[in-house]
């Protein structure tokens, strides 16, 4: 009988403690405690590593809005990381260190580019969409390479980190918590957004766009809004990236970065809120592990530490072929199955 | 990860620019120079066609996006260079190794990875083949080292041909000839043979072809291996004029994707015209756009904008094509 299930749609289910929620809470709390851990272990390097993880997590969460909830496979989101980074770098080069000005410029440019690019790429779908987003990202990559005044190919060191007044970003821990706070804020906002009408329409387009259009929704407008929004999250991540490394380079928008963002999203769990965070953490930690692996066999260690990218490549193939739902996605699906089974059992008892 | 990968990309982008040979900023534009650049563009175009035809067939029939196609090109170039050096500079040995090697590699990759992805969505295919790219890039670095590998054109093609007073390398003419011959050959195979008929049928309705008793699995493998061999052939032909190194496949892959999207996904005809258009626009744009801009703009501005605009030209072209015809210039006609 479907009645109990139908009721649970109408009345919001009480927040129960389930494995996915425990996992999400542990992950986020764990990430919040990293600076403390680094301080106690006296390994300041950890803060830098995990700031990188948070920044990529933020970008992947942004990408997930179009990739996971809208089924738009954008292979060019690194472009927006680049826009954020270059906004900070170029303004800083001209002596503008004010973070708010940099933020405004980055968001404005990012929104304009995303609107224009989105309007073109959304005319296509499927395979063509993948390739065109990739091509646009390459276009911007080569534009950045040709900006000789701003370092061209070699990149440009920054004069200093952004000055937001009040927070001193030159303190690595402050930068870490800024990234952490932004990640949490975006997670909360997206969590509400995907359950709101906007998110419902977007998810509807994912499962059947023609039906949504027939129902009278201007699907293109919704998809374009989602595309721009997800781009802006990546722009902010790019700003943080430039601040972390105090350096900008075209390599931030290399197409491999777009690929990595997709890998993180899929590895964590496509179309789940926390998935991209888990995926970014997992992928970057695996990379770190492979590149500094010590098995005690010198010649083997040498090969692995030098050619760890090959292992990452195989790891990605493995994830796609075997771990289809991703780390966090697997927990979610398992929980959904368990709930469905429980509902069925309950229905059986009622009968 | 980004730093290592981008190093490759930069190096190969530089190599690619060098591939377009000849003077960077000519003082005066002569007929011979224009002709030279047109030929360079044609040569890049036919190389792109060798790659695009295989990729577009694989997509048309199996509906698979194979990003590792650029890696097959790279492997072809490495196989060629390795055989060239092992057999005392024999170009024939290089050809056999490149085409045969990538054919076999294509078979293995198709059976082990791609065939499990046919029924999955494009995202999974993109990811798995992205993983393969990272893998192959490191494998060649492991086997042949990080430095680029040397190979040369066959002895009898090392000279130049006189072209209105400008010497033009005869090897580049050979590339154009090979590309056009492959194009003609593909046309005959696809339109005049039984295998070609099955390929066309498979592209428009694989289920029906399979229901009629055709071994669609075998057909898929054949097409994929054929595409891989063409990529290997492109790698062989490019070997003497680009630097053979890890990551050389990616810039070419991206150009190939631009070709396919511009021409119309799944269409060989589109791949052919798209490749020529992209090859010529890219080469001629890089050669003459900076000079041309100097006529209209201030020198300093032109110098800054010219190269940037030139490198973005094909992407702008693609965007324009898509804005007007989302299906590409030569979409596949079904039915």
Boltz contact constraints between the chains, C-beta under 6 A:
constraints:
  - contact:
      token1: [A, 73]
      token2: [B, 123]
      max_distance: 6.0
  - contact:
      token1: [A, 120]
      token2: [B, 319]
      max_distance: 6.0
  - contact:
      token1: [A, 120]
      token2: [B, 322]
      max_distance: 6.0
  - contact:
      token1: [A, 120]
      token2: [B, 323]
      max_distance: 6.0
  - contact:
      token1: [A, 123]
      token2: [B, 326]
      max_distance: 6.0
  - contact:
      token1: [A, 124]
      token2: [B, 326]
      max_distance: 6.0
  - contact:
      token1: [A, 127]
      token2: [B, 65]
      max_distance: 6.0
  - contact:
      token1: [A, 127]
      token2: [B, 122]
      max_distance: 6.0
  - contact:
      token1: [A, 127]
      token2: [B, 265]
      max_distance: 6.0
  - contact:
      token1: [A, 128]
      token2: [B, 261]
      max_distance: 6.0
  - contact:
      token1: [A, 131]
      token2: [B, 257]
      max_distance: 6.0
  - contact:
      token1: [A, 131]
      token2: [B, 261]
      max_distance: 6.0
  - contact:
      token1: [A, 135]
      token2: [B, 258]
      max_distance: 6.0
  - contact:
      token1: [A, 135]
      token2: [B, 315]
      max_distance: 6.0
  - contact:
      token1: [A, 135]
      token2: [B, 318]
      max_distance: 6.0
  - contact:
      token1: [A, 138]
      token2: [B, 254]
      max_distance: 6.0
  - contact:
      token1: [A, 139]
      token2: [B, 312]
      max_distance: 6.0
  - contact:
      token1: [A, 139]
      token2: [B, 315]
      max_distance: 6.0
  - contact:
      token1: [A, 142]
      token2: [B, 311]
      max_distance: 6.0
  - contact:
      token1: [A, 143]
      token2: [B, 308]
      max_distance: 6.0
  - contact:
      token1: [A, 146]
      token2: [B, 307]
      max_distance: 6.0
  - contact:
      token1: [A, 146]
      token2: [B, 308]
      max_distance: 6.0
  - contact:
      token1: [A, 153]
      token2: [B, 10]
      max_distance: 6.0
  - contact:
      token1: [A, 251]
      token2: [B, 2]
      max_distance: 6.0
  - contact:
      token1: [A, 251]
      token2: [B, 6]
      max_distance: 6.0
  - contact:
      token1: [A, 254]
      token2: [B, 2]
      max_distance: 6.0
  - contact:
      token1: [A, 254]
      token2: [B, 5]
      max_distance: 6.0
  - contact:
      token1: [A, 254]
      token2: [B, 6]
      max_distance: 6.0
  - contact:
      token1: [A, 254]
      token2: [B, 9]
      max_distance: 6.0
  - contact:
      token1: [A, 256]
      token2: [B, 5]
      max_distance: 6.0
  - contact:
      token1: [A, 257]
      token2: [B, 2]
      max_distance: 6.0
  - contact:
      token1: [A, 259]
      token2: [B, 130]
      max_distance: 6.0
  - contact:
      token1: [A, 266]
      token2: [B, 127]
      max_distance: 6.0
  - contact:
      token1: [A, 307]
      token2: [B, 138]
      max_distance: 6.0
  - contact:
      token1: [A, 307]
      token2: [B, 142]
      max_distance: 6.0
  - contact:
      token1: [A, 309]
      token2: [B, 134]
      max_distance: 6.0
  - contact:
      token1: [A, 309]
      token2: [B, 138]
      max_distance: 6.0
  - contact:
      token1: [A, 310]
      token2: [B, 135]
      max_distance: 6.0
  - contact:
      token1: [A, 310]
      token2: [B, 138]
      max_distance: 6.0
  - contact:
      token1: [A, 312]
      token2: [B, 134]
      max_distance: 6.0
  - contact:
      token1: [A, 313]
      token2: [B, 131]
      max_distance: 6.0
  - contact:
      token1: [A, 313]
      token2: [B, 134]
      max_distance: 6.0
  - contact:
      token1: [A, 313]
      token2: [B, 135]
      max_distance: 6.0
  - contact:
      token1: [A, 314]
      token2: [B, 135]
      max_distance: 6.0
  - contact:
      token1: [A, 316]
      token2: [B, 131]
      max_distance: 6.0
  - contact:
      token1: [A, 317]
      token2: [B, 128]
      max_distance: 6.0
  - contact:
      token1: [A, 317]
      token2: [B, 131]
      max_distance: 6.0
  - contact:
      token1: [A, 320]
      token2: [B, 124]
      max_distance: 6.0
  - contact:
      token1: [A, 320]
      token2: [B, 127]
      max_distance: 6.0
  - contact:
      token1: [A, 320]
      token2: [B, 128]
      max_distance: 6.0
